[in-house]
């Protein structure tokens, strides 16, 4: 779950545990990085589409997540 920043909209990201590739904790056992696998649809040729697999990485720096 995330909150709006600079006029953006909040969103929630539902994730199956099977899609978690790895994570890192800091010295206080707080989550600072999570790597997840997701699938997406991209254009393929002039009219087609294809499904691709990709990895998304979320990094936490203090109170900011990128």
MIDOSE-1310 file (N, C-alpha, C; in nm, 2 decimals, decimal comma, always signed):
residues 66
xxxx	+0,08/-0,12/+0,00/+0,00/+0,00/+0,00/+0,09/+0,12/+0,00; +0,05/+0,22/-0,07/+0,13/+0,35/-0,08/+0,04/+0,47/-0,07; +0,09/+0,58/-0,04/+0,01/+0,70/-0,03/+0,05/+0,80/-0,14; -0,04/+0,89/-0,17/-0,02/+0,98/-0,28/+0,10/+1,08/-0,25
xxxx	+0,18/+1,11/-0,35/+0,29/+1,20/-0,34/+0,28/+1,30/-0,45; +0,28/+1,43/-0,42/+0,28/+1,53/-0,53/+0,16/+1,52/-0,62; +0,04/+1,49/-0,56/-0,08/+1,48/-0,64/-0,10/+1,35/-0,70; -0,02/+1,25/-0,68/-0,04/+1,12/-0,74/-0,15/+1,04/-0,67
xxxx	-0,19/+0,93/-0,72/-0,29/+0,85/-0,65/-0,23/+0,73/-0,57; -0,29/+0,70/-0,46/-0,25/+0,59/-0,38/-0,28/+0,46/-0,45; -0,21/+0,36/-0,42/-0,23/+0,23/-0,48/-0,19/+0,11/-0,39; -0,24/+0,00/-0,41/-0,20/-0,12/-0,34/-0,15/-0,22/-0,44
xxxx	-0,06/-0,30/-0,41/+0,01/-0,40/-0,50/-0,01/-0,54/-0,43; -0,10/-0,62/-0,49/-0,12/-0,75/-0,43/-0,02/-0,85/-0,49; +0,04/-0,92/-0,41/+0,16/-1,00/-0,45/+0,15/-1,14/-0,38; +0,16/-1,24/-0,47/+0,17/-1,38/-0,42/+0,31/-1,41/-0,37
xxxx	+0,32/-1,49/-0,26/+0,45/-1,52/-0,21/+0,54/-1,59/-0,31; +0,48/-1,66/-0,41/+0,56/-1,73/-0,51/+0,64/-1,64/-0,60; +0,60/-1,51/-0,60/+0,66/-1,41/-0,69/+0,77/-1,33/-0,62; +0,80/-1,36/-0,49/+0,91/-1,29/-0,42/+1,04/-1,36/-0,45
xxxx	+1,13/-1,29/-0,52/+1,26/-1,35/-0,55/+1,36/-1,34/-0,44; +1,35/-1,23/-0,36/+1,44/-1,21/-0,25/+1,42/-1,08/-0,19; +1,48/-1,06/-0,07/+1,47/-0,94/+0,00/+1,59/-0,92/+0,09; +1,61/-0,80/+0,14/+1,72/-0,76/+0,23/+1,66/-0,69/+0,35
xxxx	+1,72/-0,71/+0,46/+1,69/-0,64/+0,59/+1,81/-0,56/+0,64; +1,78/-0,45/+0,71/+1,89/-0,38/+0,77/+1,93/-0,44/+0,90; +2,02/-0,38/+0,97/+2,07/-0,43/+1,10/+1,96/-0,43/+1,21; +1,85/-0,36/+1,19/+1,74/-0,36/+1,28/+1,62/-0,45/+1,23
xxxx	+1,65/-0,53/+1,13/+1,55/-0,63/+1,07/+1,43/-0,56/+1,01; +1,46/-0,44/+0,95/+1,36/-0,37/+0,87/+1,38/-0,39/+0,73; +1,27/-0,41/+0,65/+1,28/-0,44/+0,51/+1,34/-0,32/+0,44; +1,45/-0,34/+0,36/+1,50/-0,23/+0,29/+1,50/-0,26/+0,13
xxxx	+1,48/-0,38/+0,10/+1,48/-0,41/-0,05/+1,39/-0,54/-0,06; +1,31/-0,54/-0,17/+1,24/-0,66/-0,21/+1,24/-0,67/-0,36; +1,27/-0,79/-0,41/+1,27/-0,82/-0,55/+1,16/-0,91/-0,59; +1,07/-0,87/-0,68/+0,96/-0,95/-0,72/+0,96/-0,98/-0,87
xxxx	+0,90/-1,09/-0,91/+0,88/-1,12/-1,05/+0,74/-1,10/-1,09; +0,72/-1,03/-1,20/+0,59/-1,00/-1,25/+0,58/-1,03/-1,40; +0,46/-1,04/-1,45/+0,44/-1,06/-1,59/+0,37/-0,93/-1,64; +0,40/-0,90/-1,77/+0,34/-0,78/-1,83/+0,31/-0,81/-1,98
xxxx	+0,23/-0,73/-2,04/+0,20/-0,75/-2,18/+0,27/-0,63/-2,26; +0,34/-0,65/-2,36/+0,41/-0,55/-2,44/+0,37/-0,57/-2,59; +0,38/-0,46/-2,66/+0,36/-0,47/-2,80/+0,46/-0,56/-2,87; +0,41/-0,63/-2,97/+0,50/-0,72/-3,05/+0,46/-0,71/-3,19
xxxx	+0,54/-0,65/-3,27/+0,51/-0,63/-3,41/+0,41/-0,51/-3,43; +0,35/-0,50/-3,54/+0,26/-0,39/-3,56/+0,13/-0,41/-3,49; +0,07/-0,53/-3,48/-0,06/-0,55/-3,42/-0,06/-0,64/-3,30; +0,05/-0,72/-3,28/+0,05/-0,82/-3,18/+0,09/-0,77/-3,04
xxxx	+0,07/-0,86/-2,94/+0,12/-0,84/-2,81/+0,18/-0,97/-2,76; +0,27/-0,96/-2,66/+0,33/-1,08/-2,60/+0,35/-1,06/-2,45; +0,34/-1,17/-2,38/+0,36/-1,16/-2,24/+0,51/-1,17/-2,21; +0,56/-1,09/-2,12/+0,70/-1,09/-2,08/+0,71/-1,10/-1,93
xxxx	+0,82/-1,16/-1,88/+0,85/-1,17/-1,74/+0,95/-1,07/-1,71; +0,93/-1,00/-1,59/+1,03/-0,90/-1,55/+1,05/-0,90/-1,40; +1,15/-0,84/-1,36/+1,18/-0,83/-1,21/+1,17/-0,68/-1,17; +1,09/-0,66/-1,07/+1,08/-0,52/-1,01/+1,15/-0,52/-0,88
xxxx	+1,23/-0,41/-0,85/+1,30/-0,40/-0,73/+1,25/-0,27/-0,66; +1,21/-0,29/-0,53/+1,17/-0,18/-0,45/+1,29/-0,16/-0,34; +1,34/-0,03/-0,34/+1,45/+0,00/-0,24/+1,39/+0,10/-0,15; +1,43/+0,09/-0,02/+1,39/+0,19/+0,08/+1,51/+0,26/+0,13
xxxx	+1,50/+0,39/+0,12/+1,60/+0,48/+0,18/+1,54/+0,57/+0,28; +1,55/+0,54/+0,41/+1,48/+0,62/+0,51/+1,33/+0,60/+0,50; +1,26/+0,70/+0,48/+1,11/+0,70/+0,46/+1,07/+0,69/+0,31; +1,16/+0,69/+0,22/+1,13/+0,69/+0,08/+1,16/+0,55/+0,01
xx	+1,06/+0,51/-0,06/+1,07/+0,38/-0,13/+1,07/+0,41/-0,28; +1,17/+0,36/-0,35/+1,18/+0,38/-0,50/+1,17/+0,24/-0,57
